[in-house]
Amino acid sequence: MYKLVLRLDVGSQAEDFTLNDFTGKPFRLGDLMGKAIVFLTFYRGGFDRESVRYLEELAGAYPRLRELGVEVVAVTPELPEKARATAEALRLPFTALSDPGLKVTRQYDVYDPEEEWCWPAGFVIGRDGTVQYAYRGVSPPNTPPLPYLLKKFEQMSEQSQGATAAAI
């Protein structure tokens, strides 16, 4: 028996990266640190029914997520044109990034070597840049459950508000 050791797991510092959004504009994860709780999700692409369902679920919950101080960043290995088509078709209210070289997919240990693609995954990153929750699915529909994530975000938001109140 062996233990799978992942580079980025709960308690790790999230690794910064820069990718282009589907319009070609550079997006840097580090720019959100200190400003928001980040939910970094990796999805297979617009061709995958489960990915589309999950993106729709996140889009529907986005107003509540923003109330809790959460910013969603979705990454797909698809080419920018495909990522753009999916984001526009679903009217995603959050950042959607294209990682066709699989650089960030590999960086976050969600690379599927059999398919040379990404596994469904999600990382909750605190304002301080620490990974608070890591979920890696090995196949669709293995995605982080939204009801659990909402509870996690509520707890983090309450802790943040408590820390702010204590500082005053």
C-alpha positions as CSV (number, residue, x, y, z in Angstrom):
1,M,0.0,0.0,0.0
2,Y,1.2,3.5,-0.8
3,K,0.2,7.0,0.2
4,L,-0.5,9.5,-2.5
5,V,1.4,12.7,-1.6
6,L,0.1,15.8,-3.3
7,R,2.2,19.0,-3.6
8,L,-0.8,21.3,-2.9
9,D,-3.1,20.1,-0.2
10,V,-4.9,21.5,2.9
11,G,-2.4,23.8,4.7
12,S,-0.2,24.4,1.7
13,Q,0.2,27.9,0.2
14,A,-1.6,28.2,-3.0
15,E,0.8,28.6,-5.9
16,D,0.4,31.8,-7.9
17,F,-0.1,31.6,-11.7
18,T,-1.0,33.7,-14.6
19,L,-3.3,32.6,-17.4
20,N,-5.2,34.4,-20.0
21,D,-9.0,34.6,-19.7
22,F,-10.9,33.8,-22.9
23,T,-10.6,37.4,-24.1
24,G,-6.8,37.1,-24.0
25,K,-6.5,39.3,-20.9
26,P,-3.9,38.0,-18.3
27,F,-5.3,37.0,-15.0
28,R,-3.1,36.4,-12.0
29,L,-4.3,34.4,-9.0
30,G,-2.1,36.3,-6.6
31,D,-4.1,39.5,-7.4
32,L,-7.0,38.1,-5.4
33,M,-4.9,37.2,-2.3
34,G,-5.8,39.3,0.7
35,K,-9.0,40.5,-1.1
36,A,-11.2,37.5,-1.3
37,I,-11.7,33.8,-0.5
38,V,-11.0,32.0,-3.8
39,F,-12.7,28.9,-5.1
40,L,-10.4,27.6,-7.8
41,T,-12.1,25.0,-9.9
42,F,-10.9,22.9,-12.7
43,Y,-13.4,21.6,-15.3
44,R,-13.0,19.3,-18.2
45,G,-14.7,21.6,-20.8
46,G,-17.9,22.6,-22.5
47,F,-18.0,19.1,-24.2
48,D,-18.5,17.4,-20.8
49,R,-22.1,17.4,-19.6
50,E,-21.0,17.1,-15.9
51,S,-18.7,20.1,-16.2
52,V,-21.5,22.2,-17.7
53,R,-23.9,21.1,-15.0
54,Y,-21.3,22.1,-12.3
55,L,-20.6,25.5,-13.9
56,E,-24.3,26.2,-14.1
57,E,-24.6,25.3,-10.4
58,L,-21.8,27.6,-9.5
59,A,-23.2,30.4,-11.6
60,G,-26.6,30.0,-9.8
61,A,-24.9,30.2,-6.4
62,Y,-22.6,33.1,-7.4
63,P,-24.6,35.9,-5.8
64,R,-24.5,34.1,-2.5
65,L,-20.8,33.3,-2.9
66,R,-20.1,37.0,-3.5
67,E,-22.0,37.9,-0.4
68,L,-19.7,35.6,1.5
69,G,-16.6,37.2,0.0
70,V,-15.8,34.4,-2.4
71,E,-14.5,34.8,-5.9
72,V,-14.7,31.9,-8.3
73,V,-12.0,31.1,-10.9
74,A,-12.7,28.3,-13.3
75,V,-9.8,26.7,-15.3
76,T,-10.1,24.4,-18.3
77,P,-7.5,22.9,-20.6
78,E,-9.7,23.8,-23.6
79,L,-8.4,26.2,-26.2
80,P,-9.5,29.9,-25.5
81,E,-12.1,29.8,-28.3
82,K,-13.8,26.8,-26.7
83,A,-13.6,28.3,-23.2
84,R,-15.1,31.5,-24.5
85,A,-18.0,29.6,-26.2
86,T,-18.8,27.8,-22.9
87,A,-18.5,30.9,-20.7
88,E,-20.7,32.9,-23.1
89,A,-23.3,30.1,-23.6
90,L,-23.6,29.7,-19.8
91,R,-23.3,33.4,-19.1
92,L,-20.7,32.7,-16.4
93,P,-20.5,35.6,-14.0
94,F,-17.0,34.6,-12.8
95,T,-13.6,34.3,-14.3
96,A,-13.0,31.5,-16.8
97,L,-9.4,30.7,-17.8
98,S,-7.9,28.6,-20.6
99,D,-4.9,26.4,-19.8
100,P,-4.2,24.6,-23.1
101,G,-0.6,23.9,-22.2
102,L,-1.8,22.2,-19.0
103,K,0.8,24.2,-17.0
104,V,-1.6,25.1,-14.1
105,T,-3.4,21.8,-14.4
106,R,-0.1,20.1,-13.7
107,Q,0.9,22.7,-11.1
108,Y,-2.2,21.9,-9.0
109,D,-1.9,18.1,-9.4
110,V,-5.1,17.6,-11.4
111,Y,-3.5,16.3,-14.6
112,D,-4.9,13.0,-15.8
113,P,-2.1,11.2,-17.6
114,E,-4.3,8.6,-19.2
115,E,-6.4,11.2,-21.0
116,E,-3.8,13.9,-21.1
117,W,-6.4,16.3,-19.7
118,C,-7.6,17.4,-16.3
119,W,-9.5,15.8,-13.5
120,P,-12.5,17.7,-12.0
121,A,-11.2,19.5,-9.0
122,G,-11.7,22.4,-6.6
123,F,-9.5,24.3,-4.1
124,V,-10.8,26.7,-1.4
125,I,-8.0,29.3,-0.9
126,G,-8.3,31.6,2.1
127,R,-7.5,35.3,2.0
128,D,-4.0,34.5,3.3
129,G,-3.3,32.2,0.4
130,T,-3.6,29.0,2.4
131,V,-5.4,26.0,0.8
132,Q,-8.4,25.3,3.2
133,Y,-10.0,22.5,1.2
134,A,-8.8,20.4,-1.8
135,Y,-10.9,18.1,-3.8
136,R,-9.7,16.0,-6.8
137,G,-12.1,13.8,-8.6
138,V,-10.9,11.1,-10.9
139,S,-13.8,11.3,-13.3
140,P,-17.0,13.2,-13.8
141,P,-19.3,13.8,-11.9
142,N,-16.7,13.9,-9.1
143,T,-16.9,17.5,-8.2
144,P,-16.7,19.3,-4.9
145,P,-20.3,19.3,-3.5
146,L,-21.7,22.8,-3.5
147,P,-23.7,22.5,-0.3
148,Y,-20.5,21.5,1.6
149,L,-18.6,24.4,-0.1
150,L,-21.3,26.9,1.0
151,K,-21.0,25.8,4.6
152,K,-17.2,26.0,4.4
153,F,-17.4,29.5,2.9
154,E,-19.9,30.6,5.6
155,Q,-17.5,29.4,8.3
156,M,-14.6,31.2,6.7
157,S,-16.7,34.4,6.3
158,E,-17.7,34.3,10.0
159,Q,-14.1,33.7,11.1
160,S,-13.0,36.6,8.9
161,Q,-15.7,38.9,10.4
162,G,-14.8,37.8,13.9
163,A,-11.1,38.6,13.3
164,T,-12.0,42.0,11.9
165,A,-14.3,42.8,14.9
166,A,-11.5,41.6,17.3
167,A,-9.0,43.9,15.6
168,I,-11.3,46.9,16.1
